[in-house]
Amino acid sequence: CILGMNLQVLTRELSLFLESRVRVGLFGSGVGFTLVLCFGATYACYYLSSIAKKPQLVTGSKTFCHFLQGHCPVVTETYYPTVWCWEGRVQTLLRPFITSWPPMQYRNDLIKTADGGQISLDWFDNHDSIRYPDANTRPTILLLPGLTGTSKESYILHIIQQSETLGYRCVVFNNRGVAGENLLTPRTYCAANTEDLEAVIHHIHNMFSSAPFMAAGVSMGGMLLLNYLGKTGRETPLMAAAIFSAGWNVFESADSLEKPLNWLLFNYYLTTCLKASISRHRQMLDKLFDIDLAKTIREFDKQVTSVMFGYPTIDDYYADASPCRKLKSVGIPVLCLNSMDDIFSPRHAIPVEAAQKNPNVALVLTTCGGHIGFLEGMWPRKCTYMDRVFKQFVQAVVEHGSDISNM
């Protein structure tokens, strides 16, 4: 209220000054300046009171809460979304076009799976790391992109850029068939089946068993990682994990994405991308699945995904793929960042009560940010709020992990 009063006083004084000095168009009274300044003051009041807010921190452990407050202060600071594009859909749509695409050189590694398939891993080894010159003990971050994402996504490149400044090594887990490699079996990927992820985690851990090992998942990659952690509990080589914009309840996510505007802006495009990502493997998949008829993600999952992975119905698949059902079993520290205006994961579907019952889980909930948006600054090309959360959290775990090891 005080801020609003001060802005109103400032607006009135500045308007009087301008009216006394400048003649404006036909009016000659400075009305135009007054309107602009009043609008600016009103918008500033609305932005500061309703948009720029501290995130809500939800956790079932005082120890974890104090750890984050002490070593990851970004989760307690006010998040100031970009003033001209703070709305969730706008942030989601604009991030790929606004943010930069840092150049990255990868080393590719194809690993075989038990069923005869192959998985493409893209490594950023960071051999120039000054903090961790010994590759055997250099911290390793496994990155899981979203639904149709690969190691080339802008948000993945930004996370690797943050990791590079810390001296860490990164490896990107590309889901089967999406990164240019051949599909050797009639199987791609889904949010519920964790077999490929388990194989990758053990492969990396066997290579660098002495190195701190963490993972970060974005969107569907975060869902897959959560489902893996819910399945394994404490029996995992991972020290901790970071999750960004995960869809917690697949039923609610599908319903939200099928609303007319959301279908037009997101659902149809993603469905097209899903179909395109496996179209190059038609010889392997055409005889088993009817790919072309799907016009929504739900239809694609009904006709392809649920059948491919042996679920009796799509409801069975969606129930198994929803991380909210497995959150209680997570046994290592996990930080989950969601925006409450994310149409991919509606705010009412975020499992706040379940997080409050698990001392290993912390939810960071922002008012704005969209889906993998979290833009900040007047021209947000470089670093986003999500990038800062990632950097501070993984650094805190590597350097102060003993503070939460006994939660």
ABEGO torsion letter per residue (X at the ends): XAAAAAAAAAAAAAAAAAAAABBBEAAGAGAAAAAAAAAAAAAAAAAAAAABBBBBBBBABAAAAAAAAAABAAAABBBBBBAABABAAAAAAAAAAABBBBBBBBBBBBBBBAAGBBBBBBBBAGAABAABABAAABBBBBBBBBAABBAABAAAAAAAAAAAAAGBBBBBBBBBGAAGBBBABBBBBBAABAAAAAAAAAAAAAABAABBBBBBBBEAAAAAAAAAAAAAEABBABABBBBBGBBABAAAAAAAAABAAAAAAAAAAAAAAAAAAAAAAAAAAAAABBAAABABAAAAAAAAAAAAAGBABAAAAAAAABAAAAAAABABBBBBBBBAABAABBAAABBAAAAAABAABBBBBBABGEBGBGBBEABBABBBAAAAAAAAAAAAAAAAAAAAAAX
